[in-house]
Amino acid sequence: MAQARLGFGYGVAAYVLWGFFPLYFKLLRPADPVEILAHRVIWSAVFVALLLVAARWLRGTHRAGTLRRLLRQPWALLGMGAGAVLIAVNWGTFIYGVNTDRVVEVSLGYFITPLFTVLLGVVVLRERLRVGQWLAVGIGAGAVAVLAIDYGRLPYVALTLTMSFGLYGLVKKTVGAPAMEGLLVETVLLAAPALGFLWWLAGRGEAVVGTAGAGHAALVLGAGAVTAVPLLLFAGAANRIPLSALGVLQYLAPVLQFLLGVFGFSEPMPPARLAGFTLVWLALVIFSVDALRRTRTARAARGAATTPAPASDPAPASDPAPASDPAPASDPAADPARSAGSAQP
């Protein structure tokens, strides 16, 4: 129970930090979003590398072996390269959205990400959706249409965040690399173009970081720690509480971003836009209720499968009944809930 409480605290802390990210990245103006992205990539790589070195010395865990195994697998390296491109697109779009006063639209992107992830499961992994999931996806698509009419354009910031993060999650699921090692490889792959861009920017005399004061430079350098700390908290939560609990906590970040956009940064919220967000929230309620119901049903099925049957009266010794062979414990058919659950994204 103590570990579960600790894990819940880690999860809340991770999503609250992600929810308040817009406050931090607005402080990095007047630097251009691409310049901020380049620094975030470089200092994230530095900070994560230092964390892995510290873990080795403090705990005696040799993470270098994991890195070597990943780098020796061409498909894993290719997957992490794709993940690097996707996370760069996601980070860059987030910074652009925040620093162009579109925090509400940024929150929309993370609200609809779970629905897009479900669609990816259908298209890529050939998974079958339940009725509740189809209903949630349909309402979510209607919400995007309403918001497109309100904006007078597609909410491209939100859709780019949704698609890049959803595809990034699919790539990470396929590669199966540990969080810190995977992030290190991804940021190292991005570091060379990031350094090249900063060198080119400085050569043109257009670099802002380093010319806007020591405080601004310190904030930019801190982007690496700001990126990695919530990931560490999330990893601590994922190891201690069920994924269904994390699934509910994930909405903390976009809720906080939405509130920041409307009440903190005074972004407009006309009635049509509020109606679109209301449809999004309705879709997420249906989606979450369906997921929780599925989780409870699966647990009940597993419990029933593992409960021993009551012993029957023994047959007379003179007429023994032939015993049937029990189903092997490893057979998925003996535990339908487990086999169904393993197909979930």
PyMOL commands that set and color helices and strands:
alter all, ss='L'
color gray80, all
select helices_A, chain A and resi 2-19+21-26+33-59+64-71+74-99+103-111+113-123+131-151+156-175+179-203+214-221+223-238+243-249+252-264+271-306+332-334+336-341
alter helices_A, ss='H'
color red, helices_A
deselect
rebuild
show_as cartoon
